[in-house]
């Protein structure tokens, strides 16, 4: 069900009414696929508090009216999604995926005359959050390129949140965030800030330049042209979607993969029952067959 922008919510109140929650949660689901059961009402209230304060609004009823009727509503949709999306990630999270990429997938492509020879190996980090995953991919691919002359690659990173994309582009992290990056990779790809007391590090310009960021809503029918990706990392994203939305997303991702391309999912996610042209390599890695 799509909401119209002429709707108004219930009378102002200090807490979010059930009607206001239903309207906002349905809109969030329509916009970005995130399921928002009533058990998350308190969480939604808390996350939207900053928007009410920023706009000088006294209630969620006023906020609903602003979201659906204001001339600025298109911009507010983006800000609201920034508030409600989750951005938990780490460098080298689920390391078996990067091991498989480096030890199995990349050598196979090179040895069979595939990506990386004459054209760039292209990998998409979908829902990249603050950048830890795409920079991990860039380090992994850079290390492979250093040992395979002529190998070229491109990392495309996307998220629905403009706030996290800005952080990802800057590539500035606390030292504790970068603690799980192997020491030899830190020496090659990470620079320390001039003020050591701030405890900040930043990736080198060369590594930053290999990652291309773009705002993408995974609910879009065609987030990228068909069959453009050699690999897609879309991990720990589908857990926020209902089953029907998961099936649609998997179809879109599969459509973006080249034949023989690989899809990497999170440790608790699966393509079981999807009826898509893929074969299972392990419980979280799938190869497109046609």
N, C-alpha and C positions, 0 to 999 in steps of 0.2 A: 504494500500500500504506500503510495507517495503522498506526502503531505502537501497541502497548498499553503501559500504564504499569506492568505487572508484570514487564517485561523488565529484566534486569541486564546490564551490560557485562562485558568480560573483566577479569581480575585487574589491580589497579593497576600502573601503569608510569609512567616519567618522561615518555614521549612518548605521543601518541595512537596506539593500535593501529589497524589497518585495520578491524577489527570496530567499534571505537568511532566511527571516522570514518564508516563506512557508516551506522551507526545515527543519528548526529547529522545528517549531510548529508541523509539521507532525511527526517528529521523537519523540517528547515529547508525542504526543498522542499515537503513537504506543507502546512506552515504558511503560508509566504509566497511560494512559487513560485520561489525562487531556486535555480538549478541550481548544484550544488557538485561538480564533477568531482574526481577524485582528485588532479589537479594543484594543487588549492587546499587540500590537507591541511595544509601548513605555515602557510598564511594563517589557516586556521580555528584551528589550535593557538595562534597568536600572539594572535588576537583574543579567544579565550576565557581566556587567561592571567589577565586582570583579574578574571574571575568566580571562578576557582579561588582567587586570592589573597583576594578579598573574602569568600569562604565558608570560607576556611581549609582547603581540600581539597588533598591531596597528589598527586592524579593525575586523569587524564581518566576513568579507570574510576569513581572516586568521584563525579566530576561527572555522568557518565551516570546513575548510580544516583540522584543527587539530582534530576536533571532529570525522570526518569521515575517516581520513587517517593516523593519528598518531599511532605509536606502543602502545601508552599509552591510546588509545581511550576507552578501557573498563573501566579504572579508571575514565576517564573524564566523561563518561556517568553518573556515580554515583555523581560526583561533580556537574555536570550541574543540575541534578534532585534535589540535595540539594538546589541549588540556586532558582529554579523556584517553588518549592512546598510551600504551605501556612501552617503556624503552629500556628494558633490562637486557644487557648484552656484555660480552667480555671478549678480549683478544684470545684467539685460538680456542674458542668455546667449542666443545665436542670435537676434539683434535683429530679423531679418526677420519673425519671428512677431509681435512687438509693433507693428512698422510696419504689417503687414497688419491687425492688430486695430484700430489707430487710424485708418488711412486707408481701409480697405475694408469690413471687417466691421461696425464700429459705425455708420458712416453708412448702410449698407444696412438695418440693423435699424431705425434711426430713420426713414428715408425710406419704408419700407414699413409703418410703423405697428406694428413688432414690439416687441422688448424695449426697456426703458428709458422707455417712455411708458405710464404706467398700471400698470406692473409693473417690477420691477428686472431688469436684465440680469444673469444669474447665470453666473459662470465658476468652474470647479473646477480648482484646482491639485492634481493627484494626485501623491503622492510629493513633497511640498513641501520636504522636508529642513529646513534651518535658516531658511527663510522668504524667501530672496532672490527666488524666482520669484513668490510671491503678492504681495509688496510691490512688485515691478516691475509686476505687473498692476494693483495698486491705484493706483500713480502714473499709469499709462497711462490708466486709466479716469477717474481724477480730473481729468486734463488735458482729456479729452474732455467730461466733465460741465461743466467751467468754461466751455466754449465752446458748450454745448448746454443751454440752460436747461430744467430739468425732468427731465433724464436722471438715472436712478437705477441703481445697480448693487450687486452683492454678490459678494464673493470668498470662496469656500469653499476652505480649504486643509487637506490631510490628509497623514498619513504613518503608517507602521506603528511608527515609533520614538518612544517617549514622550520620550526625551532630546532629540531634535532639535526636537520640538514645543514643549518648554519654552523652548528657546533662541529659537525663532521667535516665540513669544508675547511674549517680552521685547523683541524688535526692537532689541537692542543689538549693534553691530558695530564692528570696528576700522576706522579711517579708510581703511586700505589696501583693505579689502573693499568699501567704498563708493566707491572711486576711479573706477569706471566708470559711476557715476550722473552724468548730465549736470549741469553746474553750476547751470542754472536750476531743476532739480528738487531739487537739494540745498538751495538757498536756501528752497524752499517746504516741503519735507517732512522735512528732517533737522535735528536739534538736536545741538549739540556738548556733550560732557560738561563739567561744571564744572571738573574737573581735566584740563587740556589735556595734561599729561604722560602720561596714560594712553592717549591717542589713541583714545578711544571716541566713537561717535555713536549717536543713537537716532532712530527715526522719530517724527513728531509724533503726539499722541494721536488726532487726527482720522483720520490714515491707518491707524494701528493698529486703530482701531475699525471700519474698513471690511473687515477680514479676520477671518474666523471659522474657528478651528482645531478639528480633530477627528481623533482617532485612527481610522484606517480601514485594514483589511487588504484589499488589492486582490484577494485570493483569495476574499473573501466573495461569495456569489452575487448579492446586491443591496446594493452599498455605499451607494447612495442610491435613493430612489424613482424609478420609471421616468419618463423624459422630463421631468426637472426642470432640466437644464442647457442654457444657450445655447452654451457653449463649454467644452471640457475640454482642459487642458494636461497631457499625460502623456508627458513627454519623457525620453529616455535611461533608461527603466525596463525596457522589454521586452528590452533587450540582456542582462539577467541571467537571462532565462527561456528554457526550451526552447520549441520551436515549438508544441507542444500547449498549453502554458500561455499562450503569446502569443495564440493563437486564442481561448481562453476569456476572457482579459482584454479583448481587443478587442470581443468580444460584449457583455461587461458594460458597457464604456464606451459603446458604441453605444446600449445600452438606456437609459442615463442621459441621453442627448442628446435634446432636443426635435427634431422634424422641422425641417430647415433649420439645425440647430446644427452647430458645427464642432469637429473633433478635431485637436489639434496634437501631432505626434510629434517625436522627436529626429531629428537629421540623418542617423543611420544606421539608422533604423527605417522600416518600411513596412507597409501593409495589403495588399500584393500577395497575391492568392489567398485572401483572407478570406471572400469571398462575402457580405459584409454590405451593407446598403442605404446605401452611401456613394458619392460621386463624388470623384475626386482633383482638388484645386485646384492644388496643386503637389506636389512629392515628399514633403512632410511635413505638408500641410494637407488635410483631407478634410471634406466636407459631407454630413450625413445627408439622404437624399432622401425618406424616408417614416417 
